[in-house]
Amino acid sequence: MTLAINLFLWGVLAVLVAVAARRGRVVVQQGVRDGALDFMRLLPRIALGVIGSGYLAEMLPREFIAPWIGPESGVMGVVIATLGGALTPGGPVVGFSIGAAALKGGAGAPQVIAYSTAWALYAIHRLLIWEVPLMPARIVWLRAAVSIPLPFIAAAGAMLLGKP
């Protein structure tokens, strides 16, 4: 499966390069330069997040994680994970690293799915720092309100599908 995803992504990249090449050599060169700079800026952050999640998973005792967001924690674990996702500040390196550490530390898949879904949809810091200043507050709060059931639906879907 990982090989198929990698091949798909390389294929998408090849299509993008071909489209850029039709626009001219300068577009291809600019794209390569910008992409390489972004890669170099993000690589240390990704490395720190992945390595940090490994340490975090080892430091968190399983007996602490399992009762709260473990596979047997059920709906209450989903609620706790959803609140945790909504309150987690930071970008994907932080959010997904915490989710990976929780999985390694004994959290249930539905709970981690609820966590990452809540983090992606309505992290409180993002609502207050980005969305409310840029859009009418009524729209932001309406979007957040209609998103509330989604982590629970995602977790329920994971529970129905079984252990991934």
C-alpha positions in Angstrom: 0.0 0.0 0.0 2.8 2.4 0.9 4.5 1.7 -2.5 1.2 2.5 -4.3 0.8 5.8 -2.5 4.4 6.7 -3.2 4.0 5.8 -6.9 0.8 7.8 -7.1 2.5 10.9 -5.5 5.5 10.6 -7.9 3.0 10.4 -10.8 1.2 13.6 -9.6 4.6 15.3 -9.4 5.4 14.2 -13.0 2.1 15.6 -14.3 2.7 18.9 -12.5 6.2 19.1 -14.0 4.8 18.4 -17.4 2.2 21.1 -17.0 4.8 23.6 -15.8 7.1 22.6 -18.7 4.4 23.6 -21.2 4.4 27.1 -19.6 8.2 27.4 -20.0 11.6 26.5 -18.6 11.5 29.4 -16.2 8.4 28.0 -14.5 10.0 24.6 -14.0 13.1 26.1 -12.6 11.1 28.4 -10.2 9.0 25.4 -9.1 12.1 23.3 -8.4 13.7 26.1 -6.5 10.6 27.0 -4.4 9.9 23.3 -3.7 13.5 22.7 -2.6 13.5 25.7 -0.3 10.2 24.6 1.3 11.5 21.1 1.7 14.6 22.3 3.4 12.5 24.5 5.8 10.1 21.8 6.6 12.5 18.8 6.9 13.9 19.8 10.4 10.4 20.3 11.7 9.1 17.0 10.4 12.1 15.2 11.8 11.7 16.8 15.2 8.0 15.9 15.3 8.5 12.3 14.3 11.4 11.7 16.6 9.7 13.6 19.4 6.6 11.5 19.0 8.7 8.4 19.4 10.1 9.7 22.7 6.7 10.9 23.8 5.2 7.5 23.2 7.9 5.8 25.2 7.6 8.3 28.1 3.9 8.1 28.4 2.9 5.1 30.5 0.4 2.8 28.8 -1.5 2.6 32.1 -2.1 6.3 31.9 -3.3 6.4 28.2 -5.4 3.2 28.1 -8.1 4.2 30.6 -8.6 7.6 29.0 -8.3 7.1 25.3 -7.5 3.4 24.9 -9.6 1.0 22.8 -11.8 0.1 25.7 -12.5 3.7 26.7 -15.5 3.8 24.2 -17.5 7.0 23.7 -16.0 8.8 26.7 -12.5 8.2 25.2 -13.8 9.7 21.9 -15.1 12.7 23.8 -11.8 13.2 25.6 -9.8 12.8 22.4 -12.1 15.2 20.6 -11.6 17.8 23.3 -7.8 17.2 23.2 -7.8 17.7 19.4 -9.7 21.0 19.7 -7.3 22.3 22.3 -4.1 21.2 20.7 -2.2 24.2 19.3 0.2 24.0 16.4 0.5 22.7 12.9 0.4 19.2 11.4 3.8 18.3 12.8 2.5 18.8 16.3 -1.0 17.4 15.9 -0.1 14.3 14.0 2.9 13.6 16.1 0.8 13.6 19.2 -1.7 11.3 17.5 1.1 8.9 16.5 2.5 9.0 20.0 -0.9 8.2 21.4 -1.3 5.2 19.1 2.1 3.9 20.0 1.3 4.5 23.7 -1.9 2.4 23.6 -4.7 4.7 22.4 -7.5 3.3 20.3 -7.7 3.9 16.6 -11.2 5.5 16.8 -10.0 7.8 19.6 -7.0 8.9 17.6 -9.2 9.4 14.5 -11.5 11.6 16.6 -8.5 13.5 18.0 -7.0 14.3 14.5 -10.4 15.1 13.0 -11.2 17.6 15.8 -7.7 19.1 15.5 -8.2 19.5 11.8 -11.7 20.9 11.9 -11.9 23.2 14.9 -8.6 23.7 16.8 -9.5 26.6 19.1 -6.3 28.5 18.5 -6.8 28.5 14.7 -10.4 29.7 15.1 -9.3 32.6 17.2 -6.1 33.6 15.5 -6.9 33.0 11.8 -10.6 32.5 11.1 -12.3 35.1 13.3 -10.0 38.0 12.1 -10.4 37.0 8.5 -14.1 36.1 8.2 -17.3 37.2 9.9 -17.4 35.7 13.4 -20.9 34.4 12.8 -19.7 32.3 9.8 -16.7 30.9 11.8 -18.8 29.8 14.7 -21.5 28.4 12.4 -18.8 26.4 10.6 -17.4 25.2 13.9 -20.8 24.3 15.2 -21.8 22.2 12.2 -18.4 20.4 12.4 -18.9 19.3 16.0 -20.4 15.9 15.2 -17.8 15.0 12.6 -15.1 13.6 14.9 -17.8 11.4 16.5 -19.0 10.2 13.1 -15.4 9.4 12.0 -14.7 7.5 15.2 -18.0 5.6 14.9 -17.0 4.7 11.3 -13.7 3.4 12.6 -15.5 1.4 15.2 -17.8 -0.2 12.6 -14.9 -1.0 10.3 -13.0 -2.7 13.1 -9.3 -2.6 13.9 -7.3 -1.0 11.1 
